[in-house]
Amino acid sequence: MKANDFFKELNLENKALSITLAKSGTTPENPRERGCSMKLLNRAVNGEAICFNQQSLSCPGAARGMGFFDGCPQIKGGFGYFISYGAGEGFPEGERMKNTPETAMEMLQNQPVDVLGGYDFIIVKPYEEQDNASLVSFLAEPDQLSGLIQLFSYRTGAYDNIIAPMCSGCASVFRIPLGELKRENPRAVIGSIDSFSRVHFDKNTFFFTIPAKSFHEMLDDADNSFLIASSWKGVKQRLLNS
């Protein structure tokens, strides 16, 4: 199945992104804009090509979440306190994602490292078949997510080949999926779980990010998969009417 036909099948037109790594000197132009990685990502969802490097990000945690460096984000009062209950008066309010600063630091230390492998730019744009992408990411509603999960899992008997990590929104779309590329059997990643990133996208959507190679395999499998079974017809009709 062609990519455009697949997007029509799941009503995913304009909801698929390619994520491509690049080196200095190979990008059309250096990033000219600075801002929150989630706001810039939302612009890519809405049709723009966004080129990130470490300097284009204003959020202290975004450069870490996107994989540009592996250290601890420099946040006043300490990252661990910021992600848990805060460092007290005069410091940023704690986000309370973790119960203690130590648990927050453990979450950081457990994430994959060196995910960019020497590349210093990330280009995110609406998906096109000719893209030399490393990852493909979909902003998917529940029925679309169901179809993506089923087709991603079509070739494997594993039940745990998809993860929904509790981490920052940018890490869930970039660092964690890029880290999965190092595994023999990369897992798909459901992202934008954290409350901070939720507000930047439609309330009924999550990101579903997979290796580009896996997406090509999904397209190869689509015509013989559940997409031609009668059980899919009701879901497809609901998607087309949404």
Buried (B, 14 or more C-beta within 10 A) or exposed (E): BEBBEBBBBBBBEEBBBBBBBBEEEEBEEEBEEEBBBBEBBBBBBEEEBBBBBBEBBBBBBBBBBBBBEBEBBEBEBBBBBBBBBBBEEEBBEBBEBBEEBEEBBEBBEEBBEEBBEEBBBBBBBBBEEEBEBBBBBBBBBEBBBBBBBBBBBBBEEEEEBBBBBEBBBBBBBBBBBBBBBEEEEBBBBBBBBBEBBBEBBEEEBBBBBBBBBBBEBBBEBBEEBBBEEEEBEEBBEEBEEE
